[in-house]
Amino acid sequence: MNAAQDPRWAPHVTVATVVVRDGQLLLVEESIDGRAVLNQPAGHLEPGESLAAAAVRETLEETGWTVALTAFIGTYQWTAPDGTPFLRFAYAAEPVSHDPARALDAGILRALWLAPDALKAEAARLRSPLVWAVVADYLAGQRHPLSLVRETA
């Protein structure tokens, strides 16, 4: 039985934000298996949490930035080389305030702002191909109303 036929199969649901200030993207440099990689502020959806709330929370926890979501960019499906399936829900956001004293999540080396061209030049350091896919869609103007993703009770 392959993973698609296994009734216990469940992809990892993640959220990410594209936060832009003065033409630069808010990113995190994180340590994964001893390697410093670049990612959007991103993380896993927690039980009982909406996707939007998870995106705001993860951005704060990983960067110290409070953000306001402005648009839904898209949904992305990817299977990691080790076979782990991911579904990423990506949002555009505006920076609201920063708490430089806030401790960042474990594994986060630092938050940084990079121009899109500088990020593209670091392609070998991206945590996954999802990072650039989301940024490329954002840069191409892909934006959907936040109401596209509905949480129902």
C-alpha positions in Angstrom: 0.0 0.0 0.0 1.5 3.4 -1.0 1.1 6.6 1.1 -1.8 7.8 -1.0 -3.8 4.6 -0.2 -3.0 4.6 3.5 -6.0 5.9 5.5 -3.6 7.2 8.1 -1.7 9.4 5.6 -1.8 13.0 6.4 0.4 15.8 5.0 2.1 18.3 7.2 0.0 21.5 7.1 2.1 24.6 7.2 1.6 28.3 6.9 4.0 31.0 5.6 3.9 34.8 5.2 5.5 37.1 2.7 6.1 40.3 4.5 7.5 43.2 2.5 9.0 46.5 3.8 10.7 49.0 1.5 11.0 46.4 -1.2 12.6 43.8 1.0 11.3 40.5 2.2 11.2 39.4 5.8 13.0 36.0 6.1 14.4 33.7 8.7 17.7 32.1 8.7 17.3 28.8 10.6 19.5 25.8 11.4 18.3 22.6 9.9 20.5 19.5 10.3 23.5 21.8 11.0 23.0 23.9 7.9 21.9 27.5 7.8 18.9 27.8 5.4 16.5 30.6 4.5 12.7 30.4 4.8 9.7 32.7 5.0 8.4 33.0 8.5 6.6 29.6 8.5 5.5 26.7 10.6 2.9 24.1 11.4 -0.8 24.6 12.0 -1.6 23.8 15.6 -4.8 22.0 16.8 -7.8 24.3 17.0 -6.0 27.1 15.2 -7.1 28.8 12.0 -4.7 29.1 9.1 -4.7 32.9 9.4 -4.0 32.8 13.1 -1.2 30.3 12.6 0.5 32.6 10.0 0.4 35.6 12.3 1.6 33.5 15.3 4.5 31.8 13.4 5.7 35.2 12.0 5.8 36.6 15.5 7.5 33.6 17.1 10.1 33.4 14.3 10.9 37.0 13.7 9.5 39.2 16.6 7.3 41.0 14.1 3.6 41.4 14.6 1.9 41.5 11.2 -1.5 42.1 9.6 -2.5 39.7 6.9 -3.5 41.5 3.7 -4.1 38.7 1.1 -4.0 35.0 0.5 -1.3 34.1 -2.0 -2.0 30.4 -2.5 -1.8 26.8 -1.5 1.3 24.7 -2.4 1.8 21.0 -2.3 5.3 19.5 -2.1 6.8 16.1 -1.1 10.2 16.4 0.6 13.1 14.2 -0.6 12.5 12.0 2.5 8.9 11.4 1.4 7.2 13.8 3.8 4.2 15.5 2.2 3.5 19.2 2.9 0.6 21.5 2.2 1.6 25.2 2.6 -0.9 28.0 2.9 0.8 31.3 2.1 -0.3 34.8 3.0 0.8 38.3 2.3 1.2 40.5 5.3 2.3 44.0 6.3 4.6 44.6 9.2 2.9 46.3 12.2 5.4 46.4 15.0 8.7 44.7 16.1 9.8 43.5 19.4 13.6 43.1 19.2 13.8 41.7 22.7 11.5 38.8 21.9 13.2 35.4 22.0 12.9 33.7 18.7 11.8 30.0 18.2 14.4 27.3 18.7 16.5 26.8 15.6 16.0 30.3 14.3 19.4 32.0 14.0 18.0 35.4 13.0 15.3 37.3 11.1 16.6 39.4 8.2 15.3 41.5 5.3 16.5 40.7 1.8 15.7 42.1 -1.6 14.0 39.5 -3.9 17.0 39.3 -6.1 19.3 38.6 -3.2 17.0 35.8 -2.1 16.9 34.4 -5.6 20.8 34.5 -5.6 20.7 32.3 -2.4 18.7 29.5 -4.1 21.0 26.8 -2.8 20.2 27.9 0.8 16.4 27.9 0.5 14.8 25.4 3.0 12.6 24.1 0.2 11.4 25.0 -3.3 8.2 26.3 -1.7 10.1 29.4 -0.5 10.8 30.7 -4.0 7.5 29.5 -5.4 5.6 31.5 -2.9 7.8 34.6 -3.4 7.6 34.3 -7.2 3.8 34.2 -7.1 3.7 37.2 -4.8 6.0 39.1 -7.0 3.9 38.2 -10.0 0.9 39.9 -8.3 -0.9 36.8 -7.1 -3.2 37.9 -4.4 -6.6 36.6 -3.3 -9.0 37.9 -0.7 -8.5 36.6 2.8 -12.1 35.4 2.6 -11.0 32.7 0.1 -9.9 30.6 3.1 -12.9 30.1 5.3 -12.9 28.7 8.8 -16.3 27.1 9.6 -17.5 26.0 13.0 
